Amino acid sequence: MEQLKIIGGTPLTGEVRISGAKNAVLPILAATLLVPGETIIDNVPRLRDVHTFIKVLNAMGAKAAFTGEHQVTVDATDITNPEAPYELVKTMRASILVLGPLLARFGQGRVSLPGGCAIGARPVDQHIKGMQALGAHINIHEGYIEARGKLRGARFIMDVTTVTGTENLLMAAVLAEGTTILDAAACEPEVSDLAHCLNAMGAKISGIGTTTLTIEGVRALKPARYATLPDRIETGTHLIAAAITGGEITTRHTRADLLEAVLEKLEAAGALVERGPDYIRLDQRGRPLHAVSIRTAPFPAFPTDMQAQIMALNTVAQGTATVIETIFENRFMHVPELARMGADIAIEGHTATVRGVAKLSGAPVMATDLRASACLVLAALAAEGETTIDRIYHLDRGYDAIEKKLGAVGANIRRVRAEESL
Ligand code: EPU
């Protein structure tokens, strides 16, 4: 098992190249199942979840592999086994995204039901109801969702705004007969990126970026080459790394419009933020950090995937902040770990009240999920002394070479095997 060892206290300075977005590339990989022939995806981050998704595709008979440092090619001409098995789904919930495309192209698909996870129960009822609205017959059998049927366009109003639910239904609808209207759809940038990719393959989706998506079914799609949009969460995480250490970082190959809600909070916290055409620069040198309250909500509001990181910032800011989590019911697992480093945080229901302290101190801590891990890295960068973060496999699911990127801007961070630390 690997760990990260971080000695805090150094202001970070320099440039970081932002990778493609995890949560955009996963649905785009699923979308390759809609098309016979070779789809090429560029700007693909090298993440554990991407490797797992490639395994899911290959287990079905596709030929998927990295064909460049940041390029994946998928040939989904022959799909012999339209199924995502439990062994893979249990390691990555996003595998559920194959159900929509399998049903659309082959009239059948079988995917293990994902269970709950560290951040909440995370049901998939909206995925299922939406597919039923399109005419699919769904059976839950031995822990698997089995879907069958020829899909017809329909109107579906989601009860809950769901990102992967919207993506799954978009992919189901592109080959359905007639027109589908998805209402109360998620409008996260990653949903739009998938929709643009599907249109590049010949789909007819309009209303992209809004909560009403209209999909005119087409008979077939054609292979395309598509570059994934930048990762807004990786961008925000690195900007907070500069803010929390009183440093200055330029994130490159990214876009400010993907994370305005986060940038505005960082400005309210006292940072100087410069928005360029393909970069964002944050300067916190000589500027005190002020506590900032946030409430997570669907895009364009403050993202739940940045909640843990802004919490880390608040632990060492001047004043008191409230952090309200409205998307997931159990996304405060980082709080007891931050407390081990000296943070002052009280939780009541979905609200955490964070009172800034003068200093955090390094401690052994445990990562519990992806963004909680990122929060602990940030706290460790600001803390006095050494922090050891255990279970960093969570971090590797969503951050491409984080210790290399942070090391290059001056962080004292290294990856070790657990034995070395004994
Ligand atoms: N929900 C339902 N029924 C459904 C689907 C969702 O009740 O059928 C609920 C969930 O339980 C949750 C809320 O709706 O309370 C929103 O969940 P959503 O479905 O939008 O989340 P997701 O699609 O499973 C994606 C990202 C998450 C991110 C959320 C919210 C991917 C692969 N994952 O998950 O990313 O937090 O949207 O923006 O796109 C991460 O990257 O660390 C991560 C967890």
Residues whose N, C-alpha, C, O or C-beta is under 5 A from the ligand:
A	BS01	EPU	N23 A94 R122 P123 V124 D125 Q126 H127 V160 T161 T162 V163 T164 G165 T304 D305 I327 F328 L370 R371
